[in-house]
Amino acid sequence: MWTPDYFVRLIELPPSIEGCTVPNDDGSFDIYINMRLSEERRRSKLEHELRHIRLDHFYRPGTVAMKEAEAGGVQLAPPAPPAAPPGMKYIRHYPSPEAFLADFLTRASARSLELLRQNGLR
């Protein structure tokens, strides 16, 4: 498993900003934490920023609100796609093969899953 390099910097930020993470061109990350925070809050904010990195939030589609909630430990349901015009269907877009497989496995019939298992899917 690839572990990205990251550099933590304590800097003075406005009181409303506890911290942020910036991706660098070389694949590393700079994490800025507000030095005005208590030690406990700094640690908590660092963990939050590291979750953004682990969850690949800088290279994955999604809203800022969804990514902030996810990094904070809350899983929001993605917004429902708009209804297709009459006579047309929208085709789902999946950000990765894993996302497609996860969606498929939650919606597949018991018979489909049985056939997949018989053909080697574990």
FITI-618130 format. One record per atom (N, C-alpha, C): residue number from 0; residue in three letters; atom name; x, y, z. Coordinates in steps of 0.2 Angstrom, whole numbers, plus 5000, padded with zeros to 4 digits. Layout:
residues N
+------+------+------+------+------+------+
: resi : resn : name :    u :    v :    w :
+------+------+------+------+------+------+
:  NUM :  ALA :   CA :    X :    Y :    Z :
...
+------+------+------+------+------+------+
***
This chain:
residues 122
+------+------+------+------+------+------+
: resi : resn : name :    u :    v :    w :
+------+------+------+------+------+------+
:    0 :  MET :    N : 5004 : 4994 : 5000 :
:    0 :  MET :   CA : 5000 : 5000 : 5000 :
:    0 :  MET :    C : 5004 : 5006 : 5000 :
:    1 :  TRP :    N : 5003 : 5011 : 4996 :
:    1 :  TRP :   CA : 5007 : 5017 : 4995 :
:    1 :  TRP :    C : 5005 : 5022 : 5001 :
:    2 :  THR :    N : 5010 : 5025 : 5004 :
:    2 :  THR :   CA : 5009 : 5030 : 5009 :
:    2 :  THR :    C : 5012 : 5036 : 5007 :
:    3 :  PRO :    N : 5008 : 5041 : 5006 :
:    3 :  PRO :   CA : 5010 : 5048 : 5004 :
:    3 :  PRO :    C : 5015 : 5051 : 5009 :
:    4 :  ASP :    N : 5019 : 5055 : 5007 :
:    4 :  ASP :   CA : 5023 : 5059 : 5011 :
:    4 :  ASP :    C : 5019 : 5065 : 5013 :
:    5 :  TYR :    N : 5019 : 5068 : 5019 :
:    5 :  TYR :   CA : 5015 : 5074 : 5021 :
:    5 :  TYR :    C : 5020 : 5077 : 5026 :
:    6 :  PHE :    N : 5019 : 5084 : 5026 :
:    6 :  PHE :   CA : 5023 : 5088 : 5030 :
:    6 :  PHE :    C : 5018 : 5093 : 5034 :
:    7 :  VAL :    N : 5018 : 5092 : 5041 :
:    7 :  VAL :   CA : 5014 : 5096 : 5045 :
:    7 :  VAL :    C : 5017 : 5103 : 5047 :
:    8 :  ARG :    N : 5013 : 5108 : 5047 :
:    8 :  ARG :   CA : 5016 : 5115 : 5048 :
:    8 :  ARG :    C : 5011 : 5118 : 5053 :
:    9 :  LEU :    N : 5014 : 5120 : 5059 :
:    9 :  LEU :   CA : 5010 : 5125 : 5063 :
:    9 :  LEU :    C : 5011 : 5132 : 5061 :
:   10 :  ILE :    N : 5005 : 5135 : 5059 :
:   10 :  ILE :   CA : 5006 : 5142 : 5057 :
:   10 :  ILE :    C : 5000 : 5146 : 5060 :
:   11 :  GLU :    N : 5000 : 5152 : 5060 :
:   11 :  GLU :   CA : 4995 : 5156 : 5063 :
:   11 :  GLU :    C : 4990 : 5158 : 5057 :
:   12 :  LEU :    N : 4984 : 5155 : 5059 :
:   12 :  LEU :   CA : 4978 : 5156 : 5054 :
:   12 :  LEU :    C : 4973 : 5160 : 5057 :
:   13 :  PRO :    N : 4968 : 5163 : 5053 :
:   13 :  PRO :   CA : 4963 : 5166 : 5056 :
:   13 :  PRO :    C : 4959 : 5161 : 5061 :
:   14 :  PRO :    N : 4956 : 5164 : 5066 :
:   14 :  PRO :   CA : 4952 : 5159 : 5071 :
:   14 :  PRO :    C : 4947 : 5155 : 5068 :
:   15 :  SER :    N : 4944 : 5157 : 5063 :
:   15 :  SER :   CA : 4939 : 5153 : 5059 :
:   15 :  SER :    C : 4942 : 5147 : 5055 :
:   16 :  ILE :    N : 4948 : 5147 : 5054 :
:   16 :  ILE :   CA : 4951 : 5141 : 5050 :
:   16 :  ILE :    C : 4956 : 5137 : 5055 :
:   17 :  GLU :    N : 4954 : 5131 : 5056 :
:   17 :  GLU :   CA : 4958 : 5126 : 5061 :
:   17 :  GLU :    C : 4964 : 5123 : 5057 :
:   18 :  GLY :    N : 4963 : 5122 : 5051 :
:   18 :  GLY :   CA : 4968 : 5119 : 5047 :
:   18 :  GLY :    C : 4966 : 5117 : 5040 :
:   19 :  CYS :    N : 4971 : 5115 : 5036 :
:   19 :  CYS :   CA : 4969 : 5114 : 5029 :
:   19 :  CYS :    C : 4975 : 5109 : 5026 :
:   20 :  THR :    N : 4974 : 5106 : 5021 :
:   20 :  THR :   CA : 4979 : 5102 : 5017 :
:   20 :  THR :    C : 4979 : 5104 : 5010 :
:   21 :  VAL :    N : 4986 : 5104 : 5008 :
:   21 :  VAL :   CA : 4987 : 5106 : 5001 :
:   21 :  VAL :    C : 4991 : 5101 : 4997 :
:   22 :  PRO :    N : 4988 : 5098 : 4992 :
:   22 :  PRO :   CA : 4992 : 5093 : 4988 :
:   22 :  PRO :    C : 4998 : 5096 : 4984 :
:   23 :  ASN :    N : 5004 : 5093 : 4984 :
:   23 :  ASN :   CA : 5009 : 5096 : 4980 :
:   23 :  ASN :    C : 5010 : 5092 : 4973 :
:   24 :  ASP :    N : 5014 : 5095 : 4969 :
:   24 :  ASP :   CA : 5015 : 5092 : 4962 :
:   24 :  ASP :    C : 5018 : 5085 : 4962 :
:   25 :  ASP :    N : 5022 : 5084 : 4968 :
:   25 :  ASP :   CA : 5026 : 5078 : 4968 :
:   25 :  ASP :    C : 5022 : 5072 : 4972 :
:   26 :  GLY :    N : 5016 : 5073 : 4973 :
:   26 :  GLY :   CA : 5012 : 5068 : 4977 :
:   26 :  GLY :    C : 5012 : 5069 : 4984 :
:   27 :  SER :    N : 5016 : 5073 : 4987 :
:   27 :  SER :   CA : 5016 : 5074 : 4994 :
:   27 :  SER :    C : 5011 : 5079 : 4996 :
:   28 :  PHE :    N : 5010 : 5080 : 5002 :
:   28 :  PHE :   CA : 5005 : 5085 : 5005 :
:   28 :  PHE :    C : 5008 : 5089 : 5010 :
:   29 :  ASP :    N : 5005 : 5096 : 5010 :
:   29 :  ASP :   CA : 5007 : 5100 : 5016 :
:   29 :  ASP :    C : 5001 : 5101 : 5020 :
:   30 :  ILE :    N : 5001 : 5100 : 5027 :
:   30 :  ILE :   CA : 4996 : 5100 : 5031 :
:   30 :  ILE :    C : 4997 : 5106 : 5036 :
:   31 :  TYR :    N : 4993 : 5111 : 5035 :
:   31 :  TYR :   CA : 4993 : 5117 : 5039 :
:   31 :  TYR :    C : 4988 : 5117 : 5045 :
:   32 :  ILE :    N : 4991 : 5118 : 5051 :
:   32 :  ILE :   CA : 4987 : 5117 : 5057 :
:   32 :  ILE :    C : 4987 : 5124 : 5061 :
:   33 :  ASN :    N : 4982 : 5127 : 5063 :
:   33 :  ASN :   CA : 4982 : 5133 : 5067 :
:   33 :  ASN :    C : 4985 : 5133 : 5073 :
:   34 :  MET :    N : 4991 : 5136 : 5074 :
:   34 :  MET :   CA : 4994 : 5136 : 5080 :
:   34 :  MET :    C : 4990 : 5139 : 5086 :
:   35 :  ARG :    N : 4985 : 5142 : 5085 :
:   35 :  ARG :   CA : 4981 : 5145 : 5091 :
:   35 :  ARG :    C : 4977 : 5139 : 5094 :
:   36 :  LEU :    N : 4976 : 5134 : 5091 :
:   36 :  LEU :   CA : 4972 : 5128 : 5094 :
:   36 :  LEU :    C : 4976 : 5125 : 5100 :
:   37 :  SER :    N : 4972 : 5122 : 5104 :
:   37 :  SER :   CA : 4974 : 5118 : 5110 :
:   37 :  SER :    C : 4978 : 5112 : 5107 :
:   38 :  GLU :    N : 4982 : 5109 : 5111 :
:   38 :  GLU :   CA : 4986 : 5103 : 5109 :
:   38 :  GLU :    C : 4981 : 5097 : 5107 :
:   39 :  GLU :    N : 4976 : 5096 : 5111 :
:   39 :  GLU :   CA : 4970 : 5091 : 5109 :
:   39 :  GLU :    C : 4967 : 5093 : 5103 :
:   40 :  ARG :    N : 4965 : 5099 : 5102 :
:   40 :  ARG :   CA : 4962 : 5101 : 5095 :
:   40 :  ARG :    C : 4966 : 5100 : 5089 :
:   41 :  ARG :    N : 4973 : 5102 : 5090 :
:   41 :  ARG :   CA : 4978 : 5101 : 5085 :
:   41 :  ARG :    C : 4978 : 5094 : 5083 :
:   42 :  ARG :    N : 4978 : 5089 : 5088 :
:   42 :  ARG :   CA : 4979 : 5082 : 5086 :
:   42 :  ARG :    C : 4972 : 5080 : 5082 :
:   43 :  SER :    N : 4967 : 5082 : 5085 :
:   43 :  SER :   CA : 4960 : 5080 : 5081 :
:   43 :  SER :    C : 4960 : 5083 : 5074 :
:   44 :  LYS :    N : 4962 : 5089 : 5073 :
:   44 :  LYS :   CA : 4962 : 5092 : 5067 :
:   44 :  LYS :    C : 4967 : 5089 : 5062 :
:   45 :  LEU :    N : 4973 : 5087 : 5065 :
:   45 :  LEU :   CA : 4978 : 5083 : 5061 :
:   45 :  LEU :    C : 4975 : 5076 : 5058 :
:   46 :  GLU :    N : 4972 : 5073 : 5063 :
:   46 :  GLU :   CA : 4968 : 5066 : 5061 :
:   46 :  GLU :    C : 4963 : 5068 : 5055 :
:   47 :  HIS :    N : 4959 : 5073 : 5056 :
:   47 :  HIS :   CA : 4954 : 5075 : 5051 :
:   47 :  HIS :    C : 4958 : 5076 : 5044 :
:   48 :  GLU :    N : 4963 : 5080 : 5044 :
:   48 :  GLU :   CA : 4966 : 5081 : 5038 :
:   48 :  GLU :    C : 4970 : 5075 : 5035 :
:   49 :  LEU :    N : 4972 : 5070 : 5039 :
:   49 :  LEU :   CA : 4975 : 5064 : 5037 :
:   49 :  LEU :    C : 4970 : 5060 : 5034 :
:   50 :  ARG :    N : 4963 : 5060 : 5036 :
:   50 :  ARG :   CA : 4958 : 5056 : 5034 :
:   50 :  ARG :    C : 4956 : 5058 : 5026 :
:   51 :  HIS :    N : 4957 : 5065 : 5025 :
:   51 :  HIS :   CA : 4956 : 5068 : 5018 :
:   51 :  HIS :    C : 4961 : 5064 : 5014 :
:   52 :  ILE :    N : 4967 : 5064 : 5016 :
:   52 :  ILE :   CA : 4972 : 5061 : 5012 :
:   52 :  ILE :    C : 4971 : 5053 : 5011 :
:   53 :  ARG :    N : 4970 : 5050 : 5016 :
:   53 :  ARG :   CA : 4968 : 5042 : 5016 :
:   53 :  ARG :    C : 4962 : 5041 : 5011 :
:   54 :  LEU :    N : 4957 : 5045 : 5012 :
:   54 :  LEU :   CA : 4951 : 5044 : 5008 :
:   54 :  LEU :    C : 4951 : 5047 : 5001 :
:   55 :  ASP :    N : 4957 : 5049 : 4999 :
:   55 :  ASP :   CA : 4959 : 5051 : 4992 :
:   55 :  ASP :    C : 4954 : 5057 : 4990 :
:   56 :  HIS :    N : 4952 : 5062 : 4995 :
:   56 :  HIS :   CA : 4948 : 5067 : 4993 :
:   56 :  HIS :    C : 4950 : 5072 : 4988 :
:   57 :  PHE :    N : 4957 : 5072 : 4987 :
:   57 :  PHE :   CA : 4960 : 5078 : 4983 :
:   57 :  PHE :    C : 4959 : 5075 : 4975 :
:   58 :  TYR :    N : 4958 : 5069 : 4974 :
:   58 :  TYR :   CA : 4958 : 5067 : 4967 :
:   58 :  TYR :    C : 4951 : 5063 : 4966 :
:   59 :  ARG :    N : 4946 : 5063 : 4970 :
:   59 :  ARG :   CA : 4940 : 5060 : 4969 :
:   59 :  ARG :    C : 4935 : 5065 : 4968 :
:   60 :  PRO :    N : 4930 : 5064 : 4964 :
:   60 :  PRO :   CA : 4924 : 5068 : 4963 :
:   60 :  PRO :    C : 4920 : 5068 : 4969 :
:   61 :  GLY :    N : 4916 : 5074 : 4970 :
:   61 :  GLY :   CA : 4912 : 5075 : 4976 :
:   61 :  GLY :    C : 4912 : 5082 : 4978 :
:   62 :  THR :    N : 4907 : 5083 : 4982 :
:   62 :  THR :   CA : 4906 : 5090 : 4985 :
:   62 :  THR :    C : 4911 : 5091 : 4991 :
:   63 :  VAL :    N : 4913 : 5097 : 4992 :
:   63 :  VAL :   CA : 4917 : 5099 : 4998 :
:   63 :  VAL :    C : 4913 : 5096 : 5005 :
:   64 :  ALA :    N : 4906 : 5098 : 5005 :
:   64 :  ALA :   CA : 4902 : 5096 : 5010 :
:   64 :  ALA :    C : 4902 : 5088 : 5012 :
:   65 :  MET :    N : 4902 : 5084 : 5006 :
:   65 :  MET :   CA : 4902 : 5077 : 5007 :
:   65 :  MET :    C : 4909 : 5075 : 5009 :
:   66 :  LYS :    N : 4914 : 5078 : 5007 :
:   66 :  LYS :   CA : 4921 : 5076 : 5009 :
:   66 :  LYS :    C : 4922 : 5078 : 5016 :
:   67 :  GLU :    N : 4920 : 5084 : 5018 :
:   67 :  GLU :   CA : 4921 : 5086 : 5025 :
:   67 :  GLU :    C : 4917 : 5081 : 5030 :
:   68 :  ALA :    N : 4911 : 5080 : 5028 :
:   68 :  ALA :   CA : 4907 : 5075 : 5032 :
:   68 :  ALA :    C : 4911 : 5068 : 5033 :
:   69 :  GLU :    N : 4913 : 5066 : 5027 :
:   69 :  GLU :   CA : 4916 : 5059 : 5027 :
:   69 :  GLU :    C : 4923 : 5059 : 5031 :
:   70 :  ALA :    N : 4927 : 5065 : 5031 :
:   70 :  ALA :   CA : 4933 : 5065 : 5035 :
:   70 :  ALA :    C : 4931 : 5066 : 5042 :
:   71 :  GLY :    N : 4925 : 5069 : 5044 :
:   71 :  GLY :   CA : 4923 : 5069 : 5050 :
:   71 :  GLY :    C : 4919 : 5063 : 5053 :
:   72 :  GLY :    N : 4919 : 5058 : 5049 :
:   72 :  GLY :   CA : 4916 : 5051 : 5051 :
:   72 :  GLY :    C : 4909 : 5051 : 5049 :
:   73 :  VAL :    N : 4906 : 5055 : 5046 :
:   73 :  VAL :   CA : 4899 : 5055 : 5044 :
:   73 :  VAL :    C : 4898 : 5053 : 5036 :
:   74 :  GLN :    N : 4895 : 5048 : 5035 :
:   74 :  GLN :   CA : 4894 : 5046 : 5028 :
:   74 :  GLN :    C : 4887 : 5049 : 5025 :
:   75 :  LEU :    N : 4887 : 5054 : 5021 :
:   75 :  LEU :   CA : 4881 : 5056 : 5018 :
:   75 :  LEU :    C : 4880 : 5053 : 5011 :
:   76 :  ALA :    N : 4873 : 5052 : 5010 :
:   76 :  ALA :   CA : 4871 : 5049 : 5004 :
:   76 :  ALA :    C : 4872 : 5054 : 4998 :
:   77 :  PRO :    N : 4875 : 5051 : 4992 :
:   77 :  PRO :   CA : 4876 : 5056 : 4987 :
:   77 :  PRO :    C : 4869 : 5058 : 4984 :
:   78 :  PRO :    N : 4869 : 5064 : 4982 :
:   78 :  PRO :   CA : 4863 : 5067 : 4979 :
:   78 :  PRO :    C : 4860 : 5063 : 4974 :
:   79 :  ALA :    N : 4853 : 5062 : 4973 :
:   79 :  ALA :   CA : 4850 : 5058 : 4968 :
:   79 :  ALA :    C : 4851 : 5062 : 4961 :
:   80 :  PRO :    N : 4852 : 5058 : 4956 :
:   80 :  PRO :   CA : 4853 : 5061 : 4950 :
:   80 :  PRO :    C : 4846 : 5064 : 4947 :
:   81 :  PRO :    N : 4847 : 5069 : 4943 :
:   81 :  PRO :   CA : 4840 : 5072 : 4941 :
:   81 :  PRO :    C : 4837 : 5067 : 4936 :
:   82 :  ALA :    N : 4830 : 5068 : 4936 :
:   82 :  ALA :   CA : 4826 : 5063 : 4931 :
:   82 :  ALA :    C : 4828 : 5064 : 4924 :
:   83 :  ALA :    N : 4829 : 5059 : 4920 :
:   83 :  ALA :   CA : 4830 : 5059 : 4913 :
:   83 :  ALA :    C : 4824 : 5062 : 4909 :
:   84 :  PRO :    N : 4826 : 5066 : 4904 :
:   84 :  PRO :   CA : 4820 : 5068 : 4900 :
:   84 :  PRO :    C : 4816 : 5062 : 4897 :
:   85 :  PRO :    N : 4810 : 5063 : 4896 :
:   85 :  PRO :   CA : 4805 : 5057 : 4893 :
:   85 :  PRO :    C : 4809 : 5053 : 4887 :
:   86 :  GLY :    N : 4809 : 5047 : 4888 :
:   86 :  GLY :   CA : 4811 : 5043 : 4882 :
:   86 :  GLY :    C : 4819 : 5042 : 4883 :
:   87 :  MET :    N : 4822 : 5045 : 4888 :
:   87 :  MET :   CA : 4829 : 5044 : 4888 :
:   87 :  MET :    C : 4831 : 5041 : 4895 :
:   88 :  LYS :    N : 4837 : 5039 : 4896 :
:   88 :  LYS :   CA : 4840 : 5036 : 4902 :
:   88 :  LYS :    C : 4846 : 5039 : 4904 :
:   89 :  TYR :    N : 4848 : 5041 : 4910 :
:   89 :  TYR :   CA : 4855 : 5043 : 4912 :
:   89 :  TYR :    C : 4859 : 5036 : 4913 :
:   90 :  ILE :    N : 4865 : 5037 : 4911 :
:   90 :  ILE :   CA : 4870 : 5031 : 4913 :
:   90 :  ILE :    C : 4874 : 5033 : 4919 :
:   91 :  ARG :    N : 4874 : 5029 : 4924 :
:   91 :  ARG :   CA : 4878 : 5030 : 4930 :
:   91 :  ARG :    C : 4885 : 5031 : 4928 :
:   92 :  HIS :    N : 4888 : 5036 : 4932 :
:   92 :  HIS :   CA : 4896 : 5036 : 4931 :
:   92 :  HIS :    C : 4899 : 5034 : 4938 :
:   93 :  TYR :    N : 4903 : 5029 : 4937 :
:   93 :  TYR :   CA : 4907 : 5027 : 4943 :
:   93 :  TYR :    C : 4914 : 5029 : 4943 :
:   94 :  PRO :    N : 4916 : 5032 : 4949 :
:   94 :  PRO :   CA : 4923 : 5035 : 4949 :
:   94 :  PRO :    C : 4928 : 5029 : 4949 :
:   95 :  SER :    N : 4927 : 5023 : 4950 :
:   95 :  SER :   CA : 4932 : 5018 : 4950 :
:   95 :  SER :    C : 4928 : 5011 : 4949 :
:   96 :  PRO :    N : 4932 : 5006 : 4947 :
:   96 :  PRO :   CA : 4929 : 4999 : 4946 :
:   96 :  PRO :    C : 4926 : 4997 : 4953 :
:   97 :  GLU :    N : 4930 : 4998 : 4959 :
:   97 :  GLU :   CA : 4927 : 4996 : 4965 :
:   97 :  GLU :    C : 4920 : 4999 : 4967 :
:   98 :  ALA :    N : 4919 : 5006 : 4965 :
:   98 :  ALA :   CA : 4913 : 5009 : 4966 :
:   98 :  ALA :    C : 4907 : 5005 : 4962 :
:   99 :  PHE :    N : 4909 : 5003 : 4956 :
:   99 :  PHE :   CA : 4904 : 5000 : 4951 :
:   99 :  PHE :    C : 4902 : 4993 : 4955 :
:  100 :  LEU :    N : 4907 : 4989 : 4957 :
:  100 :  LEU :   CA : 4906 : 4983 : 4960 :
:  100 :  LEU :    C : 4902 : 4983 : 4966 :
:  101 :  ALA :    N : 4904 : 4988 : 4970 :
:  101 :  ALA :   CA : 4900 : 4989 : 4977 :
:  101 :  ALA :    C : 4893 : 4991 : 4975 :
:  102 :  ASP :    N : 4891 : 4995 : 4970 :
:  102 :  ASP :   CA : 4884 : 4997 : 4968 :
:  102 :  ASP :    C : 4881 : 4991 : 4965 :
:  103 :  PHE :    N : 4884 : 4987 : 4961 :
:  103 :  PHE :   CA : 4881 : 4981 : 4958 :
:  103 :  PHE :    C : 4880 : 4976 : 4963 :
:  104 :  LEU :    N : 4884 : 4975 : 4968 :
:  104 :  LEU :   CA : 4883 : 4970 : 4973 :
:  104 :  LEU :    C : 4877 : 4972 : 4978 :
:  105 :  THR :    N : 4876 : 4978 : 4979 :
:  105 :  THR :   CA : 4870 : 4980 : 4983 :
:  105 :  THR :    C : 4863 : 4979 : 4979 :
:  106 :  ARG :    N : 4864 : 4979 : 4972 :
:  106 :  ARG :   CA : 4857 : 4979 : 4969 :
:  106 :  ARG :    C : 4856 : 4973 : 4965 :
:  107 :  ALA :    N : 4861 : 4968 : 4965 :
:  107 :  ALA :   CA : 4860 : 4962 : 4961 :
:  107 :  ALA :    C : 4856 : 4957 : 4964 :
:  108 :  SER :    N : 4852 : 4953 : 4960 :
:  108 :  SER :   CA : 4848 : 4948 : 4963 :
:  108 :  SER :    C : 4852 : 4943 : 4966 :
:  109 :  ALA :    N : 4848 : 4939 : 4970 :
:  109 :  ALA :   CA : 4851 : 4933 : 4974 :
:  109 :  ALA :    C : 4854 : 4928 : 4968 :
:  110 :  ARG :    N : 4850 : 4927 : 4963 :
:  110 :  ARG :   CA : 4852 : 4923 : 4957 :
:  110 :  ARG :    C : 4858 : 4925 : 4954 :
:  111 :  SER :    N : 4859 : 4931 : 4953 :
:  111 :  SER :   CA : 4865 : 4934 : 4949 :
:  111 :  SER :    C : 4871 : 4933 : 4954 :
:  112 :  LEU :    N : 4870 : 4934 : 4960 :
:  112 :  LEU :   CA : 4876 : 4933 : 4965 :
:  112 :  LEU :    C : 4878 : 4926 : 4965 :
:  113 :  GLU :    N : 4873 : 4921 : 4965 :
:  113 :  GLU :   CA : 4874 : 4914 : 4965 :
:  113 :  GLU :    C : 4878 : 4912 : 4959 :
:  114 :  LEU :    N : 4876 : 4915 : 4953 :
:  114 :  LEU :   CA : 4879 : 4913 : 4947 :
:  114 :  LEU :    C : 4887 : 4916 : 4947 :
:  115 :  LEU :    N : 4888 : 4922 : 4950 :
:  115 :  LEU :   CA : 4894 : 4924 : 4950 :
:  115 :  LEU :    C : 4899 : 4920 : 4955 :
:  116 :  ARG :    N : 4896 : 4918 : 4960 :
:  116 :  ARG :   CA : 4900 : 4913 : 4965 :
:  116 :  ARG :    C : 4901 : 4907 : 4961 :
:  117 :  GLN :    N : 4897 : 4904 : 4957 :
:  117 :  GLN :   CA : 4898 : 4898 : 4954 :
:  117 :  GLN :    C : 4904 : 4899 : 4949 :
:  118 :  ASN :    N : 4905 : 4905 : 4946 :
:  118 :  ASN :   CA : 4910 : 4906 : 4941 :
:  118 :  ASN :    C : 4916 : 4909 : 4944 :
:  119 :  GLY :    N : 4917 : 4909 : 4951 :
:  119 :  GLY :   CA : 4923 : 4911 : 4953 :
:  119 :  GLY :    C : 4924 : 4917 : 4957 :
:  120 :  LEU :    N : 4918 : 4921 : 4957 :
:  120 :  LEU :   CA : 4919 : 4928 : 4961 :
:  120 :  LEU :    C : 4918 : 4926 : 4969 :
:  121 :  ARG :    N : 4923 : 4929 : 4972 :
:  121 :  ARG :   CA : 4923 : 4927 : 4980 :
:  121 :  ARG :    C : 4921 : 4934 : 4983 :
+------+------+------+------+------+------+
***
